[in-house]
Amino acid sequence: MHDTRHTCASLLAALDVHPRIAMQILRHSEIAVTMEVYTHVPSADTRRALRKLGEALGGGSQKKGADTDGRPES
């Protein structure tokens, strides 16, 4: 269960969900717990991997040829 919370928090951060919203979703009483303990900001490589995973799972809202931060892939 604990690992799932870390994954959820990190995915929410990668999707640019406001930290207060993430805090509410994770049912934390303090923002510091959400941001300092559970959230891990992914690198550009991690973002590309997450995008590919989303596409493989049937997602596809990303523009083809663009990274999750809006920059063209290299």
CHARMM-style PDB file with segment names, atoms N, HN, CA, C and O in Angstrom:
ATOM      1  N   MET     1       0.815  -1.194   0.000  1.00  0.00      PROA
ATOM      2  CA  MET     1       0.000   0.000   0.000  1.00  0.00      PROA
ATOM      3  C   MET     1       0.861   1.262   0.000  1.00  0.00      PROA
ATOM      4  O   MET     1       0.556   2.234  -0.691  1.00  0.00      PROA
ATOM      5  N   HSD     2       1.933   1.233   0.779  1.00  0.00      PROA
ATOM      6  HN  HSD     2       2.181   0.443   1.340  1.00  0.00      PROA
ATOM      7  CA  HSD     2       2.804   2.401   0.897  1.00  0.00      PROA
ATOM      8  C   HSD     2       3.425   2.759  -0.452  1.00  0.00      PROA
ATOM      9  O   HSD     2       3.464   3.934  -0.815  1.00  0.00      PROA
ATOM     10  N   ASP     3       3.914   1.763  -1.203  1.00  0.00      PROA
ATOM     11  HN  ASP     3       3.883   0.808  -0.908  1.00  0.00      PROA
ATOM     12  CA  ASP     3       4.509   2.022  -2.515  1.00  0.00      PROA
ATOM     13  C   ASP     3       3.490   2.610  -3.480  1.00  0.00      PROA
ATOM     14  O   ASP     3       3.837   3.444  -4.316  1.00  0.00      PROA
ATOM     15  N   THR     4       2.258   2.190  -3.375  1.00  0.00      PROA
ATOM     16  HN  THR     4       1.976   1.512  -2.697  1.00  0.00      PROA
ATOM     17  CA  THR     4       1.201   2.710  -4.239  1.00  0.00      PROA
ATOM     18  C   THR     4       0.988   4.196  -3.981  1.00  0.00      PROA
ATOM     19  O   THR     4       0.751   4.964  -4.914  1.00  0.00      PROA
ATOM     20  N   ARG     5       1.071   4.596  -2.734  1.00  0.00      PROA
ATOM     21  HN  ARG     5       1.263   3.973  -1.976  1.00  0.00      PROA
ATOM     22  CA  ARG     5       0.913   6.014  -2.397  1.00  0.00      PROA
ATOM     23  C   ARG     5       2.054   6.846  -2.993  1.00  0.00      PROA
ATOM     24  O   ARG     5       1.824   7.944  -3.498  1.00  0.00      PROA
ATOM     25  N   HSD     6       3.287   6.319  -2.933  1.00  0.00      PROA
ATOM     26  HN  HSD     6       3.474   5.426  -2.523  1.00  0.00      PROA
ATOM     27  CA  HSD     6       4.426   7.013  -3.542  1.00  0.00      PROA
ATOM     28  C   HSD     6       4.220   7.146  -5.049  1.00  0.00      PROA
ATOM     29  O   HSD     6       4.446   8.211  -5.623  1.00  0.00      PROA
ATOM     30  N   THR     7       3.792   6.067  -5.679  1.00  0.00      PROA
ATOM     31  HN  THR     7       3.608   5.201  -5.212  1.00  0.00      PROA
ATOM     32  CA  THR     7       3.556   6.083  -7.127  1.00  0.00      PROA
ATOM     33  C   THR     7       2.477   7.085  -7.485  1.00  0.00      PROA
ATOM     34  O   THR     7       2.640   7.864  -8.425  1.00  0.00      PROA
ATOM     35  N   CYS     8       1.379   7.075  -6.750  1.00  0.00      PROA
ATOM     36  HN  CYS     8       1.247   6.442  -5.987  1.00  0.00      PROA
ATOM     37  CA  CYS     8       0.281   8.001  -7.014  1.00  0.00      PROA
ATOM     38  C   CYS     8       0.756   9.448  -6.861  1.00  0.00      PROA
ATOM     39  O   CYS     8       0.475  10.285  -7.719  1.00  0.00      PROA
ATOM     40  N   ALA     9       1.465   9.743  -5.789  1.00  0.00      PROA
ATOM     41  HN  ALA     9       1.693   9.063  -5.092  1.00  0.00      PROA
ATOM     42  CA  ALA     9       1.942  11.107  -5.554  1.00  0.00      PROA
ATOM     43  C   ALA     9       2.888  11.553  -6.662  1.00  0.00      PROA
ATOM     44  O   ALA     9       2.806  12.689  -7.130  1.00  0.00      PROA
ATOM     45  N   SER    10       3.770  10.679  -7.076  1.00  0.00      PROA
ATOM     46  HN  SER    10       3.836   9.757  -6.696  1.00  0.00      PROA
ATOM     47  CA  SER    10       4.724  11.025  -8.125  1.00  0.00      PROA
ATOM     48  C   SER    10       4.034  11.214  -9.470  1.00  0.00      PROA
ATOM     49  O   SER    10       4.393  12.115 -10.229  1.00  0.00      PROA
ATOM     50  N   LEU    11       3.056  10.379  -9.769  1.00  0.00      PROA
ATOM     51  HN  LEU    11       2.765   9.648  -9.153  1.00  0.00      PROA
ATOM     52  CA  LEU    11       2.308  10.542 -11.022  1.00  0.00      PROA
ATOM     53  C   LEU    11       1.519  11.848 -11.021  1.00  0.00      PROA
ATOM     54  O   LEU    11       1.461  12.536 -12.040  1.00  0.00      PROA
ATOM     55  N   LEU    12       0.921  12.192  -9.900  1.00  0.00      PROA
ATOM     56  HN  LEU    12       0.969  11.633  -9.072  1.00  0.00      PROA
ATOM     57  CA  LEU    12       0.189  13.458  -9.807  1.00  0.00      PROA
ATOM     58  C   LEU    12       1.137  14.636 -10.029  1.00  0.00      PROA
ATOM     59  O   LEU    12       0.779  15.601 -10.705  1.00  0.00      PROA
ATOM     60  N   ALA    13       2.345  14.560  -9.463  1.00  0.00      PROA
ATOM     61  HN  ALA    13       2.636  13.776  -8.914  1.00  0.00      PROA
ATOM     62  CA  ALA    13       3.332  15.630  -9.667  1.00  0.00      PROA
ATOM     63  C   ALA    13       3.745  15.703 -11.133  1.00  0.00      PROA
ATOM     64  O   ALA    13       3.881  16.794 -11.687  1.00  0.00      PROA
ATOM     65  N   ALA    14       3.943  14.552 -11.760  1.00  0.00      PROA
ATOM     66  HN  ALA    14       3.833  13.666 -11.310  1.00  0.00      PROA
ATOM     67  CA  ALA    14       4.332  14.512 -13.170  1.00  0.00      PROA
ATOM     68  C   ALA    14       3.240  15.086 -14.068  1.00  0.00      PROA
ATOM     69  O   ALA    14       3.524  15.624 -15.138  1.00  0.00      PROA
ATOM     70  N   LEU    15       2.000  14.969 -13.628  1.00  0.00      PROA
ATOM     71  HN  LEU    15       1.769  14.532 -12.759  1.00  0.00      PROA
ATOM     72  CA  LEU    15       0.871  15.508 -14.388  1.00  0.00      PROA
ATOM     73  C   LEU    15       0.573  16.957 -14.024  1.00  0.00      PROA
ATOM     74  O   LEU    15      -0.433  17.516 -14.462  1.00  0.00      PROA
ATOM     75  N   ASP    16       1.435  17.557 -13.234  1.00  0.00      PROA
ATOM     76  HN  ASP    16       2.252  17.104 -12.878  1.00  0.00      PROA
ATOM     77  CA  ASP    16       1.298  18.957 -12.811  1.00  0.00      PROA
ATOM     78  C   ASP    16       0.019  19.237 -12.031  1.00  0.00      PROA
ATOM     79  O   ASP    16      -0.552  20.324 -12.122  1.00  0.00      PROA
ATOM     80  N   VAL    17      -0.420  18.246 -11.267  1.00  0.00      PROA
ATOM     81  HN  VAL    17       0.044  17.363 -11.193  1.00  0.00      PROA
ATOM     82  CA  VAL    17      -1.568  18.446 -10.377  1.00  0.00      PROA
ATOM     83  C   VAL    17      -1.093  19.316  -9.213  1.00  0.00      PROA
ATOM     84  O   VAL    17      -0.020  19.085  -8.656  1.00  0.00      PROA
ATOM     85  N   HSD    18      -1.892  20.307  -8.853  1.00  0.00      PROA
ATOM     86  HN  HSD    18      -2.763  20.495  -9.305  1.00  0.00      PROA
ATOM     87  CA  HSD    18      -1.536  21.210  -7.759  1.00  0.00      PROA
ATOM     88  C   HSD    18      -1.273  20.386  -6.491  1.00  0.00      PROA
ATOM     89  O   HSD    18      -2.031  19.465  -6.186  1.00  0.00      PROA
ATOM     90  N   PRO    19      -0.203  20.712  -5.749  1.00  0.00      PROA
ATOM     91  CA  PRO    19       0.135  19.950  -4.544  1.00  0.00      PROA
ATOM     92  C   PRO    19      -0.998  19.837  -3.519  1.00  0.00      PROA
ATOM     93  O   PRO    19      -1.129  18.804  -2.861  1.00  0.00      PROA
ATOM     94  N   ARG    20      -1.810  20.873  -3.377  1.00  0.00      PROA
ATOM     95  HN  ARG    20      -1.704  21.712  -3.911  1.00  0.00      PROA
ATOM     96  CA  ARG    20      -2.933  20.796  -2.420  1.00  0.00      PROA
ATOM     97  C   ARG    20      -3.964  19.752  -2.858  1.00  0.00      PROA
ATOM     98  O   ARG    20      -4.548  19.061  -2.024  1.00  0.00      PROA
ATOM     99  N   ILE    21      -4.180  19.645  -4.160  1.00  0.00      PROA
ATOM    100  HN  ILE    21      -3.706  20.206  -4.837  1.00  0.00      PROA
ATOM    101  CA  ILE    21      -5.109  18.633  -4.677  1.00  0.00      PROA
ATOM    102  C   ILE    21      -4.529  17.242  -4.422  1.00  0.00      PROA
ATOM    103  O   ILE    21      -5.243  16.337  -3.988  1.00  0.00      PROA
ATOM    104  N   ALA    22      -3.223  17.073  -4.695  1.00  0.00      PROA
ATOM    105  HN  ALA    22      -2.644  17.808  -5.047  1.00  0.00      PROA
ATOM    106  CA  ALA    22      -2.574  15.789  -4.426  1.00  0.00      PROA
ATOM    107  C   ALA    22      -2.694  15.432  -2.946  1.00  0.00      PROA
ATOM    108  O   ALA    22      -2.950  14.280  -2.596  1.00  0.00      PROA
ATOM    109  N   MET    23      -2.505  16.432  -2.082  1.00  0.00      PROA
ATOM    110  HN  MET    23      -2.296  17.368  -2.367  1.00  0.00      PROA
ATOM    111  CA  MET    23      -2.629  16.217  -0.650  1.00  0.00      PROA
ATOM    112  C   MET    23      -4.023  15.693  -0.295  1.00  0.00      PROA
ATOM    113  O   MET    23      -4.162  14.782   0.522  1.00  0.00      PROA
ATOM    114  N   GLN    24      -5.040  16.270  -0.910  1.00  0.00      PROA
ATOM    115  HN  GLN    24      -4.926  17.010  -1.574  1.00  0.00      PROA
ATOM    116  CA  GLN    24      -6.410  15.829  -0.645  1.00  0.00      PROA
ATOM    117  C   GLN    24      -6.656  14.418  -1.161  1.00  0.00      PROA
ATOM    118  O   GLN    24      -7.276  13.604  -0.477  1.00  0.00      PROA
ATOM    119  N   ILE    25      -6.170  14.125  -2.370  1.00  0.00      PROA
ATOM    120  HN  ILE    25      -5.666  14.787  -2.926  1.00  0.00      PROA
ATOM    121  CA  ILE    25      -6.352  12.794  -2.947  1.00  0.00      PROA
ATOM    122  C   ILE    25      -5.694  11.737  -2.065  1.00  0.00      PROA
ATOM    123  O   ILE    25      -6.257  10.665  -1.845  1.00  0.00      PROA
ATOM    124  N   LEU    26      -4.496  12.045  -1.561  1.00  0.00      PROA
ATOM    125  HN  LEU    26      -4.038  12.916  -1.740  1.00  0.00      PROA
ATOM    126  CA  LEU    26      -3.758  11.097  -0.726  1.00  0.00      PROA
ATOM    127  C   LEU    26      -4.215  11.113   0.732  1.00  0.00      PROA
ATOM    128  O   LEU    26      -3.767  10.305   1.545  1.00  0.00      PROA
ATOM    129  N   ARG    27      -5.122  12.053   1.048  1.00  0.00      PROA
ATOM    130  HN  ARG    27      -5.487  12.709   0.387  1.00  0.00      PROA
ATOM    131  CA  ARG    27      -5.699  12.170   2.383  1.00  0.00      PROA
ATOM    132  C   ARG    27      -4.646  12.455   3.455  1.00  0.00      PROA
ATOM    133  O   ARG    27      -4.695  11.917   4.562  1.00  0.00      PROA
ATOM    134  N   HSD    28      -3.684  13.324   3.089  1.00  0.00      PROA
ATOM    135  HN  HSD    28      -3.644  13.761   2.190  1.00  0.00      PROA
ATOM    136  CA  HSD    28      -2.691  13.769   4.064  1.00  0.00      PROA
ATOM    137  C   HSD    28      -3.229  15.002   4.769  1.00  0.00      PROA
ATOM    138  O   HSD    28      -3.979  15.784   4.185  1.00  0.00      PROA
ATOM    139  N   SER    29      -2.846  15.169   6.015  1.00  0.00      PROA
ATOM    140  HN  SER    29      -2.236  14.533   6.489  1.00  0.00      PROA
ATOM    141  CA  SER    29      -3.294  16.348   6.762  1.00  0.00      PROA
ATOM    142  C   SER    29      -2.311  17.510   6.625  1.00  0.00      PROA
ATOM    143  O   SER    29      -2.653  18.649   6.943  1.00  0.00      PROA
ATOM    144  N   GLU    30      -1.098  17.232   6.155  1.00  0.00      PROA
ATOM    145  HN  GLU    30      -0.820  16.307   5.897  1.00  0.00      PROA
ATOM    146  CA  GLU    30      -0.091  18.281   5.998  1.00  0.00      PROA
ATOM    147  C   GLU    30       0.546  18.195   4.616  1.00  0.00      PROA
ATOM    148  O   GLU    30       0.889  17.110   4.146  1.00  0.00      PROA
ATOM    149  N   ILE    31       0.700  19.348   3.973  1.00  0.00      PROA
ATOM    150  HN  ILE    31       0.421  20.229   4.355  1.00  0.00      PROA
ATOM    151  CA  ILE    31       1.286  19.409   2.632  1.00  0.00      PROA
ATOM    152  C   ILE    31       2.735  18.922   2.646  1.00  0.00      PROA
ATOM    153  O   ILE    31       3.202  18.354   1.659  1.00  0.00      PROA
ATOM    154  N   ALA    32       3.446  19.138   3.747  1.00  0.00      PROA
ATOM    155  HN  ALA    32       3.066  19.600   4.549  1.00  0.00      PROA
ATOM    156  CA  ALA    32       4.847  18.711   3.842  1.00  0.00      PROA
ATOM    157  C   ALA    32       4.976  17.196   3.684  1.00  0.00      PROA
ATOM    158  O   ALA    32       5.933  16.719   3.074  1.00  0.00      PROA
ATOM    159  N   VAL    33       4.041  16.452   4.217  1.00  0.00      PROA
ATOM    160  HN  VAL    33       3.264  16.840   4.712  1.00  0.00      PROA
ATOM    161  CA  VAL    33       4.083  14.993   4.079  1.00  0.00      PROA
ATOM    162  C   VAL    33       3.965  14.611   2.607  1.00  0.00      PROA
ATOM    163  O   VAL    33       4.707  13.757   2.119  1.00  0.00      PROA
ATOM    164  N   THR    34       3.041  15.239   1.910  1.00  0.00      PROA
ATOM    165  HN  THR    34       2.438  15.932   2.306  1.00  0.00      PROA
ATOM    166  CA  THR    34       2.837  14.946   0.493  1.00  0.00      PROA
ATOM    167  C   THR    34       4.080  15.286  -0.311  1.00  0.00      PROA
ATOM    168  O   THR    34       4.544  14.474  -1.111  1.00  0.00      PROA
ATOM    169  N   MET    35       4.618  16.472  -0.108  1.00  0.00      PROA
ATOM    170  HN  MET    35       4.241  17.132   0.542  1.00  0.00      PROA
ATOM    171  CA  MET    35       5.704  16.964  -0.950  1.00  0.00      PROA
ATOM    172  C   MET    35       7.072  16.402  -0.573  1.00  0.00      PROA
ATOM    173  O   MET    35       7.889  16.145  -1.458  1.00  0.00      PROA
ATOM    174  N   GLU    36       7.339  16.208   0.699  1.00  0.00      PROA
ATOM    175  HN  GLU    36       6.675  16.416   1.418  1.00  0.00      PROA
ATOM    176  CA  GLU    36       8.673  15.792   1.121  1.00  0.00      PROA
ATOM    177  C   GLU    36       8.841  14.284   1.252  1.00  0.00      PROA
ATOM    178  O   GLU    36       9.942  13.766   1.070  1.00  0.00      PROA
ATOM    179  N   VAL    37       7.777  13.587   1.560  1.00  0.00      PROA
ATOM    180  HN  VAL    37       6.882  14.007   1.708  1.00  0.00      PROA
ATOM    181  CA  VAL    37       7.891  12.145   1.791  1.00  0.00      PROA
ATOM    182  C   VAL    37       7.439  11.339   0.577  1.00  0.00      PROA
ATOM    183  O   VAL    37       8.098  10.371   0.197  1.00  0.00      PROA
ATOM    184  N   TYR    38       6.329  11.727  -0.031  1.00  0.00      PROA
ATOM    185  HN  TYR    38       5.794  12.514   0.278  1.00  0.00      PROA
ATOM    186  CA  TYR    38       5.717  10.880  -1.055  1.00  0.00      PROA
ATOM    187  C   TYR    38       6.021  11.274  -2.495  1.00  0.00      PROA
ATOM    188  O   TYR    38       5.977  10.419  -3.379  1.00  0.00      PROA
ATOM    189  N   THR    39       6.324  12.530  -2.756  1.00  0.00      PROA
ATOM    190  HN  THR    39       6.360  13.225  -2.038  1.00  0.00      PROA
ATOM    191  CA  THR    39       6.462  12.990  -4.131  1.00  0.00      PROA
ATOM    192  C   THR    39       7.914  12.926  -4.595  1.00  0.00      PROA
ATOM    193  O   THR    39       8.815  13.431  -3.924  1.00  0.00      PROA
ATOM    194  N   HSD    40       8.127  12.303  -5.741  1.00  0.00      PROA
ATOM    195  HN  HSD    40       7.395  11.893  -6.286  1.00  0.00      PROA
ATOM    196  CA  HSD    40       9.434  12.213  -6.371  1.00  0.00      PROA
ATOM    197  C   HSD    40       9.275  12.782  -7.775  1.00  0.00      PROA
ATOM    198  O   HSD    40       8.530  12.231  -8.585  1.00  0.00      PROA
ATOM    199  N   VAL    41       9.968  13.880  -8.072  1.00  0.00      PROA
ATOM    200  HN  VAL    41      10.574  14.328  -7.415  1.00  0.00      PROA
ATOM    201  CA  VAL    41       9.826  14.537  -9.365  1.00  0.00      PROA
ATOM    202  C   VAL    41      10.634  13.757 -10.396  1.00  0.00      PROA
ATOM    203  O   VAL    41      11.836  13.549 -10.231  1.00  0.00      PROA
ATOM    204  N   PRO    42       9.959  13.330 -11.462  1.00  0.00      PROA
ATOM    205  CA  PRO    42      10.645  12.493 -12.447  1.00  0.00      PROA
ATOM    206  C   PRO    42      11.539  13.302 -13.386  1.00  0.00      PROA
ATOM    207  O   PRO    42      11.309  14.487 -13.626  1.00  0.00      PROA
ATOM    208  N   SER    43      12.559  12.633 -13.907  1.00  0.00      PROA
ATOM    209  HN  SER    43      12.746  11.670 -13.712  1.00  0.00      PROA
ATOM    210  CA  SER    43      13.433  13.232 -14.906  1.00  0.00      PROA
ATOM    211  C   SER    43      12.737  13.206 -16.267  1.00  0.00      PROA
ATOM    212  O   SER    43      11.663  12.623 -16.413  1.00  0.00      PROA
ATOM    213  N   ALA    44      13.355  13.838 -17.253  1.00  0.00      PROA
ATOM    214  HN  ALA    44      14.228  14.311 -17.134  1.00  0.00      PROA
ATOM    215  CA  ALA    44      12.795  13.826 -18.614  1.00  0.00      PROA
ATOM    216  C   ALA    44      12.691  12.393 -19.140  1.00  0.00      PROA
ATOM    217  O   ALA    44      11.724  12.060 -19.825  1.00  0.00      PROA
ATOM    218  N   ASP    45      13.670  11.545 -18.830  1.00  0.00      PROA
ATOM    219  HN  ASP    45      14.455  11.815 -18.273  1.00  0.00      PROA
ATOM    220  CA  ASP    45      13.612  10.149 -19.266  1.00  0.00      PROA
ATOM    221  C   ASP    45      12.432   9.422 -18.621  1.00  0.00      PROA
ATOM    222  O   ASP    45      11.755   8.622 -19.268  1.00  0.00      PROA
ATOM    223  N   THR    46      12.195   9.708 -17.348  1.00  0.00      PROA
ATOM    224  HN  THR    46      12.744  10.358 -16.823  1.00  0.00      PROA
ATOM    225  CA  THR    46      11.064   9.086 -16.661  1.00  0.00      PROA
ATOM    226  C   THR    46       9.748   9.554 -17.278  1.00  0.00      PROA
ATOM    227  O   THR    46       8.824   8.758 -17.445  1.00  0.00      PROA
ATOM    228  N   ARG    47       9.659  10.839 -17.615  1.00  0.00      PROA
ATOM    229  HN  ARG    47      10.409  11.485 -17.480  1.00  0.00      PROA
ATOM    230  CA  ARG    47       8.446  11.370 -18.248  1.00  0.00      PROA
ATOM    231  C   ARG    47       8.188  10.692 -19.594  1.00  0.00      PROA
ATOM    232  O   ARG    47       7.047  10.360 -19.916  1.00  0.00      PROA
ATOM    233  N   ARG    48       9.242  10.489 -20.376  1.00  0.00      PROA
ATOM    234  HN  ARG    48      10.169  10.758 -20.115  1.00  0.00      PROA
ATOM    235  CA  ARG    48       9.078   9.798 -21.663  1.00  0.00      PROA
ATOM    236  C   ARG    48       8.590   8.381 -21.448  1.00  0.00      PROA
ATOM    237  O   ARG    48       7.712   7.910 -22.172  1.00  0.00      PROA
ATOM    238  N   ALA    49       9.152   7.690 -20.456  1.00  0.00      PROA
ATOM    239  HN  ALA    49       9.865   8.072 -19.868  1.00  0.00      PROA
ATOM    240  CA  ALA    49       8.734   6.325 -20.166  1.00  0.00      PROA
ATOM    241  C   ALA    49       7.276   6.282 -19.714  1.00  0.00      PROA
ATOM    242  O   ALA    49       6.529   5.387 -20.109  1.00  0.00      PROA
ATOM    243  N   LEU    50       6.871   7.242 -18.890  1.00  0.00      PROA
ATOM    244  HN  LEU    50       7.478   7.969 -18.568  1.00  0.00      PROA
ATOM    245  CA  LEU    50       5.481   7.299 -18.440  1.00  0.00      PROA
ATOM    246  C   LEU    50       4.531   7.556 -19.605  1.00  0.00      PROA
ATOM    247  O   LEU    50       3.442   6.985 -19.662  1.00  0.00      PROA
ATOM    248  N   ARG    51       4.949   8.423 -20.540  1.00  0.00      PROA
ATOM    249  HN  ARG    51       5.834   8.886 -20.494  1.00  0.00      PROA
ATOM    250  CA  ARG    51       4.124   8.698 -21.711  1.00  0.00      PROA
ATOM    251  C   ARG    51       3.948   7.433 -22.547  1.00  0.00      PROA
ATOM    252  O   ARG    51       2.844   7.125 -22.994  1.00  0.00      PROA
ATOM    253  N   LYS    52       5.032   6.711 -22.752  1.00  0.00      PROA
ATOM    254  HN  LYS    52       5.930   6.961 -22.389  1.00  0.00      PROA
ATOM    255  CA  LYS    52       4.960   5.463 -23.516  1.00  0.00      PROA
ATOM    256  C   LYS    52       4.062   4.450 -22.816  1.00  0.00      PROA
ATOM    257  O   LYS    52       3.283   3.752 -23.465  1.00  0.00      PROA
ATOM    258  N   LEU    53       4.171   4.371 -21.499  1.00  0.00      PROA
ATOM    259  HN  LEU    53       4.804   4.938 -20.972  1.00  0.00      PROA
ATOM    260  CA  LEU    53       3.310   3.464 -20.738  1.00  0.00      PROA
ATOM    261  C   LEU    53       1.850   3.853 -20.906  1.00  0.00      PROA
ATOM    262  O   LEU    53       0.997   2.989 -21.110  1.00  0.00      PROA
ATOM    263  N   GLY    54       1.553   5.145 -20.821  1.00  0.00      PROA
ATOM    264  HN  GLY    54       2.246   5.847 -20.655  1.00  0.00      PROA
ATOM    265  CA  GLY    54       0.181   5.619 -21.007  1.00  0.00      PROA
ATOM    266  C   GLY    54      -0.352   5.282 -22.383  1.00  0.00      PROA
ATOM    267  O   GLY    54      -1.500   4.863 -22.525  1.00  0.00      PROA
ATOM    268  N   GLU    55       0.481   5.463 -23.398  1.00  0.00      PROA
ATOM    269  HN  GLU    55       1.414   5.804 -23.283  1.00  0.00      PROA
ATOM    270  CA  GLU    55       0.061   5.123 -24.765  1.00  0.00      PROA
ATOM    271  C   GLU    55      -0.203   3.633 -24.893  1.00  0.00      PROA
ATOM    272  O   GLU    55      -1.170   3.225 -25.537  1.00  0.00      PROA
ATOM    273  N   ALA    56       0.649   2.818 -24.283  1.00  0.00      PROA
ATOM    274  HN  ALA    56       1.434   3.150 -23.760  1.00  0.00      PROA
ATOM    275  CA  ALA    56       0.479   1.369 -24.346  1.00  0.00      PROA
ATOM    276  C   ALA    56      -0.790   0.917 -23.621  1.00  0.00      PROA
ATOM    277  O   ALA    56      -1.388  -0.100 -23.971  1.00  0.00      PROA
ATOM    278  N   LEU    57      -1.187   1.682 -22.613  1.00  0.00      PROA
ATOM    279  HN  LEU    57      -0.701   2.509 -22.328  1.00  0.00      PROA
ATOM    280  CA  LEU    57      -2.386   1.337 -21.846  1.00  0.00      PROA
ATOM    281  C   LEU    57      -3.650   1.966 -22.431  1.00  0.00      PROA
ATOM    282  O   LEU    57      -4.713   1.931 -21.811  1.00  0.00      PROA
ATOM    283  N   GLY    58      -3.528   2.536 -23.614  1.00  0.00      PROA
ATOM    284  HN  GLY    58      -2.665   2.564 -24.118  1.00  0.00      PROA
ATOM    285  CA  GLY    58      -4.712   3.065 -24.281  1.00  0.00      PROA
ATOM    286  C   GLY    58      -4.891   4.552 -24.150  1.00  0.00      PROA
ATOM    287  O   GLY    58      -5.859   5.099 -24.678  1.00  0.00      PROA
ATOM    288  N   GLY    59      -3.994   5.227 -23.465  1.00  0.00      PROA
ATOM    289  HN  GLY    59      -3.207   4.783 -23.036  1.00  0.00      PROA
ATOM    290  CA  GLY    59      -4.046   6.682 -23.408  1.00  0.00      PROA
ATOM    291  C   GLY    59      -3.548   7.218 -24.734  1.00  0.00      PROA
ATOM    292  O   GLY    59      -3.130   6.439 -25.590  1.00  0.00      PROA
ATOM    293  N   GLY    60      -3.581   8.464 -24.917  1.00  0.00      PROA
ATOM    294  HN  GLY    60      -3.921   9.097 -24.221  1.00  0.00      PROA
ATOM    295  CA  GLY    60      -3.091   8.999 -26.175  1.00  0.00      PROA
ATOM    296  C   GLY    60      -3.449  10.446 -26.339  1.00  0.00      PROA
ATOM    297  O   GLY    60      -3.568  10.938 -27.461  1.00  0.00      PROA
ATOM    298  N   SER    61      -3.622  11.139 -25.230  1.00  0.00      PROA
ATOM    299  HN  SER    61      -3.525  10.739 -24.318  1.00  0.00      PROA
ATOM    300  CA  SER    61      -3.991  12.541 -25.315  1.00  0.00      PROA
ATOM    301  C   SER    61      -2.787  13.425 -25.625  1.00  0.00      PROA
ATOM    302  O   SER    61      -2.956  14.602 -25.945  1.00  0.00      PROA
ATOM    303  N   GLN    62      -1.564  12.874 -25.536  1.00  0.00      PROA
ATOM    304  HN  GLN    62      -1.426  11.918 -25.276  1.00  0.00      PROA
ATOM    305  CA  GLN    62      -0.370  13.644 -25.851  1.00  0.00      PROA
ATOM    306  C   GLN    62      -0.237  13.817 -27.350  1.00  0.00      PROA
ATOM    307  O   GLN    62      -0.591  12.928 -28.124  1.00  0.00      PROA
ATOM    308  N   LYS    63       0.274  14.964 -27.751  1.00  0.00      PROA
ATOM    309  HN  LYS    63       0.561  15.686 -27.122  1.00  0.00      PROA
ATOM    310  CA  LYS    63       0.560  15.202 -29.154  1.00  0.00      PROA
ATOM    311  C   LYS    63       1.709  14.307 -29.576  1.00  0.00      PROA
ATOM    312  O   LYS    63       2.703  14.191 -28.859  1.00  0.00      PROA
ATOM    313  N   LYS    64       1.585  13.687 -30.711  1.00  0.00      PROA
ATOM    314  HN  LYS    64       0.778  13.782 -31.294  1.00  0.00      PROA
ATOM    315  CA  LYS    64       2.648  12.834 -31.210  1.00  0.00      PROA
ATOM    316  C   LYS    64       3.876  13.683 -31.491  1.00  0.00      PROA
ATOM    317  O   LYS    64       3.780  14.747 -32.101  1.00  0.00      PROA
ATOM    318  N   GLY    65       5.049  13.199 -31.037  1.00  0.00      PROA
ATOM    319  HN  GLY    65       5.127  12.334 -30.542  1.00  0.00      PROA
ATOM    320  CA  GLY    65       6.281  13.914 -31.273  1.00  0.00      PROA
ATOM    321  C   GLY    65       6.609  14.949 -30.216  1.00  0.00      PROA
ATOM    322  O   GLY    65       7.616  15.646 -30.340  1.00  0.00      PROA
ATOM    323  N   ALA    66       5.801  15.071 -29.188  1.00  0.00      PROA
ATOM    324  HN  ALA    66       4.983  14.505 -29.087  1.00  0.00      PROA
ATOM    325  CA  ALA    66       6.086  16.037 -28.123  1.00  0.00      PROA
ATOM    326  C   ALA    66       6.283  15.302 -26.814  1.00  0.00      PROA
ATOM    327  O   ALA    66       5.589  14.327 -26.524  1.00  0.00      PROA
ATOM    328  N   ASP    67       7.227  15.774 -26.030  1.00  0.00      PROA
ATOM    329  HN  ASP    67       7.791  16.566 -26.265  1.00  0.00      PROA
ATOM    330  CA  ASP    67       7.462  15.232 -24.707  1.00  0.00      PROA
ATOM    331  C   ASP    67       6.362  15.741 -23.788  1.00  0.00      PROA
ATOM    332  O   ASP    67       5.595  16.620 -24.183  1.00  0.00      PROA
ATOM    333  N   THR    68       6.265  15.211 -22.571  1.00  0.00      PROA
ATOM    334  HN  THR    68       6.888  14.497 -22.251  1.00  0.00      PROA
ATOM    335  CA  THR    68       5.203  15.635 -21.664  1.00  0.00      PROA
ATOM    336  C   THR    68       5.349  17.071 -21.224  1.00  0.00      PROA
ATOM    337  O   THR    68       4.397  17.662 -20.716  1.00  0.00      PROA
ATOM    338  N   ASP    69       6.522  17.644 -21.409  1.00  0.00      PROA
ATOM    339  HN  ASP    69       7.296  17.164 -21.822  1.00  0.00      PROA
ATOM    340  CA  ASP    69       6.677  19.051 -21.049  1.00  0.00      PROA
ATOM    341  C   ASP    69       6.451  19.966 -22.240  1.00  0.00      PROA
ATOM    342  O   ASP    69       6.682  21.172 -22.145  1.00  0.00      PROA
ATOM    343  N   GLY    70       5.995  19.404 -23.377  1.00  0.00      PROA
ATOM    344  HN  GLY    70       5.807  18.425 -23.454  1.00  0.00      PROA
ATOM    345  CA  GLY    70       5.646  20.194 -24.544  1.00  0.00      PROA
ATOM    346  C   GLY    70       6.770  20.367 -25.530  1.00  0.00      PROA
ATOM    347  O   GLY    70       6.555  20.893 -26.622  1.00  0.00      PROA
ATOM    348  N   ARG    71       7.981  19.934 -25.173  1.00  0.00      PROA
ATOM    349  HN  ARG    71       8.157  19.507 -24.286  1.00  0.00      PROA
ATOM    350  CA  ARG    71       9.108  20.073 -26.087  1.00  0.00      PROA
ATOM    351  C   ARG    71       9.144  18.897 -27.050  1.00  0.00      PROA
ATOM    352  O   ARG    71       8.769  17.785 -26.677  1.00  0.00      PROA
ATOM    353  N   PRO    72       9.586  19.119 -28.271  1.00  0.00      PROA
ATOM    354  CA  PRO    72       9.740  17.997 -29.213  1.00  0.00      PROA
ATOM    355  C   PRO    72      10.754  17.002 -28.683  1.00  0.00      PROA
ATOM    356  O   PRO    72      11.724  17.381 -28.026  1.00  0.00      PROA
ATOM    357  N   GLU    73      10.528  15.726 -28.971  1.00  0.00      PROA
ATOM    358  HN  GLU    73       9.740  15.419 -29.505  1.00  0.00      PROA
ATOM    359  CA  GLU    73      11.464  14.701 -28.544  1.00  0.00      PROA
ATOM    360  C   GLU    73      12.744  14.835 -29.333  1.00  0.00      PROA
ATOM    361  O   GLU    73      12.741  15.300 -30.473  1.00  0.00      PROA
ATOM    362  N   SER    74      13.850  14.421 -28.713  1.00  0.00      PROA
ATOM    363  HN  SER    74      13.852  14.043 -27.787  1.00  0.00      PROA
ATOM    364  CA  SER    74      15.124  14.451 -29.427  1.00  0.00      PROA
ATOM    365  C   SER    74      15.593  13.061 -29.764  1.00  0.00      PROA
ATOM    366  OT1 SER    74      16.653  12.896 -30.368  1.00  0.00      PROA
TER     367      SER     74
END
